[in-house]
Amino acid sequence: MLTAKSRDGTLITLPEILTANMLALIKASAPYYCPCCATELVIKAGAMKIPHFAHKSNTSCHASSEPESPYHLLAKRQLFSWLKEHGYQAELEAYLPAIKKRADILVKVEEQTYAFEFQCSTISEAVFIERTESYKSIDIMPIWILAAKNMKRIDVQEFRLSAFQWLFVTGGSAYPFLWTYCPERNQLFALKGITPFSPATVFAEMTAAPLQFLSPKHLIPRIHEQFPFITLWRYKRKSWCLHRAKTANLHDSLFLALYRNRLTAATLPIEVGIPVKGMTLIKTAAIEWQAWLYLDVLHKREVGQFVQLRTFLQSFQKRVAKGVIALRTLPLLKRDALHPVYEYISFLVQAGYLTETTAGCYKLTKEITIPKTMMEQEELEKMFYHEYKWMLEKNNIIYNEKA
């Protein structure tokens, strides 16, 4: 930790650079105590160490969750200095007795108080949620920032997010993003417009800004009026159709269902597996949860027949209950998991496959073609995206004034 209490109760924060003379003066005023548990602290400083306080004895402080690396200490100090330089009322390592937590940085902006948490090490989902809810219980909004060194970039717009990293996703379910920070480069990164293709693979735009050129007022990233991932999505979908069966096993419920319906992954209708708003809420790949909706609701129906909205919703909920469709734990996003199902139905209506005759009742008005060969699928895929690419892009855009 960087902050301690002197014997008279005064808070002292160690400077980033500590000369031998300064160190001697500070040590002469010892002892120092933990602001959280009141046990004695020692100063640790050296040529290879960032000056910091540590508990003198091996006691367990309930406000200290995990050991802090130099990377963590440096990031915390830089983010604190950045907020102070912009005139914000910020407190480093603020202890909150009501919830027995120590925030990395506590900052007040007008009437709202925020707790900045910079996270390097992996913590459990339960701990993340407990901290988040603890802050909210005393009207403090948490801002979680992930260590940039832990991000895994596959390509320019393709990333892999672990289950732990997904916990940091914030913003809105229709336009989610997360923050990462690198203290070694003094840069804040935003992973914007996160579009999941599978449980771990996402398409996103990464932007970076040095702290000295970024105002805290601009912490919400600007949303571009475009959806740039259609080409990547099409490529990944084709790859899934060709190769997913190779990793399926005898107990894979989706592939068993496809087999029983005389279908294959390679020739699924093109309308199955499209990007829709809110997909972040569902851990299962879009092509898979949409395949379940197609099999349960649309596959056996013919043009002219009717289908109820509740039939779609019941299918989805049934598959979730059976565990073949999994939802994501996103503590910083609050939205009904049925949202992407509504968006998928909305696309089918806009594209003319369904027509709403009365509230919650649809008529199947255009055939969903099952390709018989890979060549036919290729042609249908080209025709589909030629006709509906603009609609998919438009439906996945969130304009700034609506964000």
ROGUSE-805425 format. One record per residue (C-alpha): residue in one letter; x, y, z. Coordinates in Angstrom, 2 decimals, always signed. Example, Ala and Ser with C-alpha at 12.3 -4.5 7.8 and 13.67 -1.06 7.14 Angstrom:
BEGIN
(site "a",(+12.30,-4.50,+7.80))
(site "s",(+13.67,-1.06,+7.14))
END
This chain:
BEGIN
(site "m",(+0.00,+0.00,+0.00))
(site "l",(+1.07,+3.61,-0.58))
(site "t",(-0.77,+5.30,+2.29))
(site "a",(-0.45,+4.85,+6.06))
(site "k",(-1.41,+6.60,+9.31))
(site "s",(+1.18,+8.18,+11.53))
(site "r",(+0.94,+7.85,+15.33))
(site "d",(-1.13,+11.06,+15.54))
(site "g",(-3.60,+9.76,+12.93))
(site "t",(-2.33,+11.85,+10.01))
(site "l",(-2.42,+10.11,+6.63))
(site "i",(+0.90,+9.98,+4.78))
(site "t",(+1.41,+8.91,+1.17))
(site "l",(+4.87,+7.85,+0.07))
(site "p",(+6.31,+9.78,-2.89))
(site "e",(+7.07,+7.96,-6.13))
(site "i",(+10.79,+8.67,-5.76))
(site "l",(+12.23,+8.33,-2.27))
(site "t",(+15.78,+9.56,-1.67))
(site "a",(+17.92,+8.21,+1.16))
(site "n",(+17.48,+11.46,+3.15))
(site "m",(+13.70,+11.42,+2.67))
(site "l",(+13.56,+7.77,+3.66))
(site "a",(+15.54,+8.48,+6.84))
(site "l",(+13.19,+11.35,+7.79))
(site "i",(+10.08,+9.26,+7.19))
(site "k",(+11.47,+6.33,+9.17))
(site "a",(+12.35,+8.69,+12.02))
(site "s",(+8.64,+9.46,+12.38))
(site "a",(+7.73,+5.79,+12.70))
(site "p",(+5.70,+3.86,+13.68))
(site "y",(+3.07,+3.87,+10.93))
(site "y",(-0.19,+2.00,+10.98))
(site "c",(-2.60,+0.46,+8.50))
(site "p",(-5.62,+2.77,+8.02))
(site "c",(-7.80,-0.35,+7.77))
(site "c",(-6.73,-2.79,+10.49))
(site "a",(-4.55,-0.41,+12.62))
(site "t",(-1.63,-2.89,+12.79))
(site "e",(+1.93,-1.63,+12.41))
(site "l",(+3.47,-1.17,+8.97))
(site "v",(+7.02,-1.10,+7.67))
(site "i",(+8.42,+0.88,+4.75))
(site "k",(+9.80,-1.10,+1.83))
(site "a",(+11.98,+0.83,-0.60))
(site "g",(+15.05,+0.17,-2.67))
(site "a",(+16.63,+0.50,-6.11))
(site "m",(+14.30,-2.15,-7.57))
(site "k",(+11.21,-1.45,-5.47))
(site "i",(+8.46,+1.13,-5.64))
(site "p",(+8.33,+2.70,-2.13))
(site "h",(+5.37,+1.26,-0.26))
(site "f",(+4.11,+0.20,+3.14))
(site "a",(+3.62,-3.42,+4.15))
(site "h",(+2.21,-5.08,+7.24))
(site "k",(+4.96,-5.70,+9.78))
(site "s",(+3.63,-9.02,+10.96))
(site "n",(+2.00,-11.73,+8.87))
(site "t",(-1.50,-10.76,+9.95))
(site "s",(-4.54,-10.92,+7.73))
(site "c",(-6.00,-7.48,+7.00))
(site "h",(-9.63,-7.82,+5.90))
(site "a",(-9.27,-4.83,+3.56))
(site "s",(-6.23,-6.27,+1.73))
(site "s",(-7.45,-8.73,-0.88))
(site "e",(-4.22,-9.78,-2.57))
(site "p",(-0.52,-8.78,-2.67))
(site "e",(+0.21,-5.72,-4.78))
(site "s",(+2.83,-5.95,-7.51))
(site "p",(+5.01,-2.98,-8.55))
(site "y",(+2.87,-2.83,-11.72))
(site "h",(-0.25,-2.40,-9.58))
(site "l",(+1.31,+0.18,-7.27))
(site "l",(+2.58,+2.25,-10.21))
(site "a",(-0.79,+2.18,-11.99))
(site "k",(-2.63,+3.19,-8.84))
(site "r",(-0.31,+6.14,-8.26))
(site "q",(-0.53,+7.32,-11.89))
(site "l",(-4.32,+7.15,-12.03))
(site "f",(-4.56,+9.03,-8.71))
(site "s",(-2.19,+11.77,-9.94))
(site "w",(-4.16,+12.03,-13.18))
(site "l",(-7.42,+12.64,-11.34))
(site "k",(-5.82,+15.17,-8.97))
(site "e",(-4.20,+17.07,-11.86))
(site "h",(-7.65,+17.56,-13.37))
(site "g",(-8.94,+19.08,-10.15))
(site "y",(-10.93,+16.14,-8.83))
(site "q",(-11.36,+15.46,-5.12))
(site "a",(-9.58,+12.09,-5.01))
(site "e",(-8.31,+9.93,-2.16))
(site "l",(-5.71,+7.21,-2.58))
(site "e",(-6.40,+3.88,-0.87))
(site "a",(-9.51,+5.17,+0.84))
(site "y",(-10.80,+2.88,+3.58))
(site "l",(-14.59,+2.54,+3.83))
(site "p",(-15.50,+1.24,+7.32))
(site "a",(-19.15,+0.67,+6.41))
(site "i",(-18.23,-2.14,+4.01))
(site "k",(-14.71,-2.87,+5.31))
(site "k",(-13.18,-2.26,+1.89))
(site "r",(-10.23,-0.22,+0.72))
(site "a",(-10.74,+1.36,-2.70))
(site "d",(-7.65,+1.91,-4.84))
(site "i",(-8.91,+5.45,-5.50))
(site "l",(-12.04,+7.19,-4.32))
(site "v",(-13.14,+10.23,-6.32))
(site "k",(-16.15,+12.51,-6.09))
(site "v",(-17.62,+14.02,-9.26))
(site "e",(-20.42,+16.45,-8.48))
(site "e",(-22.89,+14.41,-6.39))
(site "q",(-21.59,+10.96,-7.33))
(site "t",(-18.70,+9.09,-5.70))
(site "y",(-16.70,+6.55,-7.70))
(site "a",(-14.33,+3.80,-6.61))
(site "f",(-11.53,+3.09,-9.08))
(site "e",(-10.27,-0.49,-8.90))
(site "f",(-7.20,-1.44,-10.94))
(site "q",(-6.94,-5.21,-11.17))
(site "c",(-3.79,-7.11,-12.11))
(site "s",(-4.29,-10.53,-10.57))
(site "t",(-7.22,-12.84,-11.17))
(site "i",(-9.85,-12.89,-8.45))
(site "s",(-12.89,-15.12,-8.24))
(site "e",(-16.21,-14.15,-9.77))
(site "a",(-17.75,-14.23,-6.28))
(site "v",(-15.18,-11.75,-4.92))
(site "f",(-15.63,-9.43,-7.92))
(site "i",(-19.41,-9.40,-7.50))
(site "e",(-19.19,-8.98,-3.71))
(site "r",(-16.90,-5.94,-4.06))
(site "t",(-19.08,-4.42,-6.76))
(site "e",(-22.28,-4.86,-4.77))
(site "s",(-20.61,-3.61,-1.58))
(site "y",(-19.71,-0.31,-3.26))
(site "k",(-23.20,+0.04,-4.70))
(site "s",(-24.75,-0.62,-1.28))
(site "i",(-23.28,+2.68,-0.04))
(site "d",(-24.04,+4.59,-3.27))
(site "i",(-20.52,+4.37,-4.69))
(site "m",(-20.19,+3.43,-8.36))
(site "p",(-17.24,+1.10,-9.06))
(site "i",(-15.02,+1.67,-12.11))
(site "w",(-13.04,-1.50,-12.76))
(site "i",(-9.89,-1.20,-14.89))
(site "l",(-8.07,-4.29,-16.13))
(site "a",(-4.29,-4.55,-16.40))
(site "a",(-3.42,-4.10,-20.09))
(site "k",(-0.67,-6.71,-19.94))
(site "n",(-3.30,-9.43,-19.49))
(site "m",(-5.18,-8.72,-22.74))
(site "k",(-4.83,-11.30,-25.51))
(site "r",(-5.01,-9.80,-28.98))
(site "i",(-5.41,-12.25,-31.88))
(site "d",(-5.69,-9.76,-34.74))
(site "v",(-6.38,-6.08,-35.29))
(site "q",(-10.06,-6.45,-34.35))
(site "e",(-10.09,-9.90,-32.75))
(site "f",(-9.44,-10.62,-29.08))
(site "r",(-9.84,-13.46,-26.59))
(site "l",(-11.52,-12.68,-23.27))
(site "s",(-11.32,-15.05,-20.33))
(site "a",(-14.30,-15.56,-18.02))
(site "f",(-12.52,-13.26,-15.54))
(site "q",(-11.99,-10.50,-18.11))
(site "w",(-15.65,-10.62,-19.11))
(site "l",(-16.50,-9.44,-15.59))
(site "f",(-15.01,-6.00,-16.45))
(site "v",(-17.35,-5.37,-19.39))
(site "t",(-19.41,-2.26,-18.78))
(site "g",(-21.38,+0.37,-20.69))
(site "g",(-24.62,-0.92,-22.23))
(site "s",(-25.53,-4.42,-23.33))
(site "a",(-25.98,-3.11,-26.88))
(site "y",(-22.59,-1.35,-26.97))
(site "p",(-20.35,-2.88,-24.31))
(site "f",(-16.76,-1.91,-23.62))
(site "l",(-14.05,-2.39,-21.03))
(site "w",(-11.10,-0.37,-19.76))
(site "t",(-7.49,-1.51,-19.54))
(site "y",(-4.47,+0.47,-18.41))
(site "c",(-0.72,+0.08,-18.85))
(site "p",(+1.36,+2.03,-16.27))
(site "e",(+4.58,+1.26,-18.14))
(site "r",(+3.27,+3.13,-21.20))
(site "n",(+1.00,+5.44,-19.19))
(site "q",(-1.85,+4.64,-21.59))
(site "l",(-5.53,+3.97,-21.05))
(site "f",(-7.12,+1.57,-23.55))
(site "a",(-10.79,+1.11,-24.40))
(site "l",(-11.99,-2.13,-25.97))
(site "k",(-15.13,-0.84,-27.67))
(site "g",(-18.15,-2.35,-29.35))
(site "i",(-17.40,-5.82,-28.00))
(site "t",(-19.13,-8.31,-30.31))
(site "p",(-18.84,-11.92,-29.14))
(site "f",(-18.70,-14.68,-31.72))
(site "s",(-18.10,-17.48,-29.21))
(site "p",(-17.62,-17.73,-25.43))
(site "a",(-14.06,-16.37,-25.66))
(site "t",(-13.60,-14.88,-29.15))
(site "v",(-14.78,-11.29,-29.63))
(site "f",(-14.52,-8.64,-32.29))
(site "a",(-13.82,-5.16,-30.94))
(site "e",(-12.11,-1.88,-31.66))
(site "m",(-9.23,-0.98,-29.38))
(site "t",(-8.35,+2.68,-28.89))
(site "a",(-5.56,+4.08,-26.73))
(site "a",(-4.78,+7.48,-25.23))
(site "p",(-1.91,+8.64,-23.02))
(site "l",(-3.30,+9.86,-19.69))
(site "q",(-1.81,+13.33,-20.17))
(site "f",(-3.98,+13.79,-23.29))
(site "l",(-7.18,+12.38,-21.82))
(site "s",(-9.63,+14.11,-19.52))
(site "p",(-11.52,+12.02,-16.93))
(site "k",(-14.64,+13.67,-18.34))
(site "h",(-14.18,+11.50,-21.43))
(site "l",(-14.13,+8.17,-19.62))
(site "i",(-17.12,+6.98,-21.64))
(site "p",(-15.64,+6.16,-25.07))
(site "r",(-17.09,+7.78,-28.15))
(site "i",(-19.31,+5.42,-30.10))
(site "h",(-18.72,+5.38,-33.83))
(site "e",(-21.69,+5.32,-36.17))
(site "q",(-20.61,+2.12,-37.87))
(site "f",(-20.51,-1.63,-37.34))
(site "p",(-17.18,-2.73,-38.83))
(site "f",(-17.26,-6.44,-38.01))
(site "i",(-19.55,-7.93,-40.70))
(site "t",(-16.67,-9.26,-42.83))
(site "l",(-14.99,-10.84,-39.81))
(site "w",(-18.31,-12.28,-38.68))
(site "r",(-18.96,-13.93,-42.07))
(site "y",(-15.49,-15.47,-42.10))
(site "k",(-15.85,-16.88,-38.58))
(site "r",(-19.32,-18.23,-39.29))
(site "k",(-18.10,-20.08,-42.38))
(site "s",(-15.22,-21.51,-40.36))
(site "w",(-17.63,-22.66,-37.63))
(site "c",(-19.89,-24.38,-40.17))
(site "l",(-16.93,-26.21,-41.72))
(site "h",(-14.98,-27.18,-38.63))
(site "r",(-17.22,-27.16,-35.54))
(site "a",(-18.35,-30.75,-36.11))
(site "k",(-14.74,-31.91,-35.71))
(site "t",(-14.80,-30.94,-32.02))
(site "a",(-18.32,-32.22,-31.31))
(site "n",(-18.73,-35.43,-29.31))
(site "l",(-21.44,-38.07,-29.03))
(site "h",(-23.10,-36.19,-26.19))
(site "d",(-23.21,-32.78,-27.91))
(site "s",(-26.92,-31.97,-27.68))
(site "l",(-26.96,-29.47,-30.56))
(site "f",(-25.33,-31.86,-33.00))
(site "l",(-27.63,-34.66,-31.88))
(site "a",(-30.58,-32.36,-32.54))
(site "l",(-29.23,-31.43,-35.97))
(site "y",(-28.76,-35.12,-36.81))
(site "r",(-32.31,-35.98,-35.73))
(site "n",(-33.60,-33.20,-37.99))
(site "r",(-31.42,-34.37,-40.91))
(site "l",(-29.33,-31.21,-40.80))
(site "t",(-25.60,-30.55,-40.53))
(site "a",(-23.55,-27.64,-39.24))
(site "a",(-22.14,-27.18,-42.72))
(site "t",(-25.56,-26.51,-44.24))
(site "l",(-27.40,-24.57,-41.57))
(site "p",(-29.66,-21.84,-43.00))
(site "i",(-27.81,-18.56,-43.46))
(site "e",(-30.37,-16.85,-41.24))
(site "v",(-28.96,-18.81,-38.30))
(site "g",(-25.93,-17.11,-36.77))
(site "i",(-26.24,-13.38,-37.32))
(site "p",(-24.97,-10.56,-35.07))
(site "v",(-27.65,-8.85,-32.99))
(site "k",(-27.60,-6.32,-30.19))
(site "g",(-27.25,-7.67,-26.68))
(site "m",(-25.32,-10.82,-27.65))
(site "t",(-22.87,-10.15,-24.82))
(site "l",(-25.53,-11.37,-22.40))
(site "i",(-25.35,-14.90,-23.83))
(site "k",(-22.20,-16.97,-23.37))
(site "t",(-23.19,-19.58,-25.97))
(site "a",(-22.15,-18.68,-29.52))
(site "a",(-24.86,-16.81,-31.46))
(site "i",(-24.93,-19.44,-34.19))
(site "e",(-25.69,-22.09,-31.55))
(site "w",(-28.44,-20.33,-29.58))
(site "q",(-30.06,-19.16,-32.81))
(site "a",(-29.84,-22.75,-34.12))
(site "w",(-31.88,-23.87,-31.10))
(site "l",(-34.53,-21.23,-31.81))
(site "y",(-34.64,-22.32,-35.45))
(site "l",(-34.93,-26.03,-34.59))
(site "d",(-37.51,-25.52,-31.84))
(site "v",(-39.69,-22.92,-33.52))
(site "l",(-39.15,-22.43,-37.26))
(site "h",(-37.75,-25.62,-38.81))
(site "k",(-41.02,-27.55,-39.09))
(site "r",(-43.20,-24.56,-39.95))
(site "e",(-44.19,-23.71,-43.49))
(site "v",(-44.87,-20.35,-45.12))
(site "g",(-48.31,-19.15,-44.08))
(site "q",(-48.26,-20.76,-40.65))
(site "f",(-48.35,-18.77,-37.44))
(site "v",(-46.01,-18.63,-34.46))
(site "q",(-46.37,-16.87,-31.12))
(site "l",(-43.70,-14.66,-29.53))
(site "r",(-44.02,-16.69,-26.35))
(site "t",(-43.02,-19.81,-28.31))
(site "f",(-39.62,-18.23,-29.09))
(site "l",(-39.19,-17.09,-25.49))
(site "q",(-40.22,-20.44,-24.03))
(site "s",(-37.78,-22.24,-26.34))
(site "f",(-34.92,-20.02,-25.22))
(site "q",(-35.78,-20.32,-21.53))
(site "k",(-36.16,-24.09,-21.81))
(site "r",(-32.71,-24.43,-23.40))
(site "v",(-31.19,-22.20,-20.72))
(site "a",(-32.81,-24.36,-18.02))
(site "k",(-31.37,-27.50,-19.65))
(site "g",(-27.91,-25.93,-19.76))
(site "v",(-27.45,-26.08,-23.54))
(site "i",(-27.61,-22.27,-23.72))
(site "a",(-25.45,-20.51,-21.13))
(site "l",(-25.78,-16.91,-19.97))
(site "r",(-22.87,-14.67,-19.01))
(site "t",(-22.22,-13.22,-15.60))
(site "l",(-21.82,-9.49,-16.24))
(site "p",(-22.01,-7.68,-12.89))
(site "l",(-21.55,-4.23,-14.46))
(site "l",(-24.31,-4.72,-17.05))
(site "k",(-27.94,-5.03,-16.06))
(site "r",(-30.27,-6.17,-18.84))
(site "d",(-32.81,-8.90,-19.47))
(site "a",(-31.10,-11.89,-21.12))
(site "l",(-34.09,-12.14,-23.49))
(site "h",(-33.04,-8.86,-25.11))
(site "p",(-30.97,-10.50,-27.90))
(site "v",(-33.84,-12.93,-28.60))
(site "y",(-36.17,-9.96,-29.21))
(site "e",(-33.49,-8.43,-31.46))
(site "y",(-33.21,-11.64,-33.48))
(site "i",(-36.98,-11.80,-33.96))
(site "s",(-36.95,-8.11,-34.91))
(site "f",(-34.43,-8.83,-37.66))
(site "l",(-36.56,-11.69,-39.03))
(site "v",(-39.51,-9.27,-39.14))
(site "q",(-37.51,-6.49,-40.83))
(site "a",(-36.11,-8.93,-43.38))
(site "g",(-39.61,-10.16,-44.24))
(site "y",(-39.41,-13.70,-42.88))
(site "l",(-42.04,-12.96,-40.26))
(site "t",(-44.99,-10.55,-40.30))
(site "e",(-46.60,-9.50,-37.03))
(site "t",(-50.34,-9.96,-37.51))
(site "t",(-51.42,-9.10,-33.97))
(site "a",(-49.42,-8.25,-30.87))
(site "g",(-47.09,-11.18,-30.16))
(site "c",(-48.34,-13.26,-33.11))
(site "y",(-46.32,-13.71,-36.31))
(site "k",(-46.98,-15.26,-39.69))
(site "l",(-44.13,-16.98,-41.52))
(site "t",(-44.09,-15.06,-44.81))
(site "k",(-40.80,-16.06,-46.43))
(site "e",(-39.12,-19.43,-46.62))
(site "i",(-35.90,-20.06,-44.72))
(site "t",(-33.94,-22.16,-47.21))
(site "i",(-31.86,-25.12,-46.12))
(site "p",(-28.88,-25.38,-48.49))
(site "k",(-28.34,-28.87,-49.91))
(site "t",(-24.66,-28.47,-50.77))
(site "m",(-21.72,-26.31,-49.72))
(site "m",(-21.84,-24.62,-53.12))
(site "e",(-25.48,-23.73,-52.63))
(site "q",(-24.73,-22.45,-49.12))
(site "e",(-21.97,-20.24,-50.55))
(site "e",(-24.39,-18.72,-53.07))
(site "l",(-27.15,-18.25,-50.49))
(site "e",(-24.66,-16.62,-48.09))
(site "k",(-23.55,-14.11,-50.74))
(site "m",(-27.15,-13.28,-51.65))
(site "f",(-28.18,-12.94,-47.99))
(site "y",(-25.42,-10.49,-47.07))
(site "h",(-25.82,-8.58,-50.34))
(site "e",(-29.46,-7.98,-49.43))
(site "y",(-29.26,-7.59,-45.64))
(site "k",(-25.75,-6.34,-44.86))
(site "w",(-27.01,-2.77,-44.51))
(site "m",(-29.79,-3.92,-42.17))
(site "l",(-27.43,-5.91,-39.91))
(site "e",(-25.03,-2.97,-39.74))
(site "k",(-27.81,-0.46,-39.06))
(site "n",(-29.30,-2.66,-36.34))
(site "n",(-25.95,-2.97,-34.57))
(site "i",(-25.21,+0.77,-34.49))
(site "i",(-25.80,+2.68,-31.28))
(site "y",(-25.68,+6.42,-31.84))
(site "n",(-23.92,+8.61,-29.30))
(site "e",(-26.98,+10.54,-28.28))
(site "k",(-28.78,+7.26,-27.44))
(site "a",(-25.91,+5.55,-25.62))
END
